[in-house]
């Protein structure tokens, strides 16, 4: 695979609803980086499995991933609790991960030329997808804060769900993400830890901006 030279690569890992996606989007916009929410790809595969159960197989996944556009990941149906739970299961399937992995690599190392680099967030970005990233972050928050954030997000989309259901779902997601045998969620030694539990979106961005600026200006 050809790789663009002299680009800025930022890798972010986090558990569900820790605020990594919002932060990554803000970082990407500020530094003109190509942003990819890798978890959304697994959510898309999960959504396809739910919507097209009879057609769903590896060839079907390959075809859909090959024609995938970033805008396809903005489908609000991908945020449902059902899709999230299914995505956590699907992400354990080795053959599916292999298909998604190649897609992620291409976006990380070959962002469109109008961008100065790439910013990816997910569960195994810092050590599996972009191990040579210029900057690595592990974004987290306490369980109740994450559940409250996801609950507000889902309610804003008019989803009929309770806070207790969201809390239970995120506990289940955490157990799956941290304990799966293939590419589990973990903080690498070279990742900067940021707990967003008591921070505003602006405060989170300013903390990370300071670290990035120090890196790119040295």
Beta strands, then each sheet from edge to edge (+ up, - down):
strand 1: 8-14
strand 2: 33-37
strand 3: 117-122
strand 4: 135-140
strand 5: 192-195
sheet 1: 2+ 3+ 1+ 4+ 5+
end
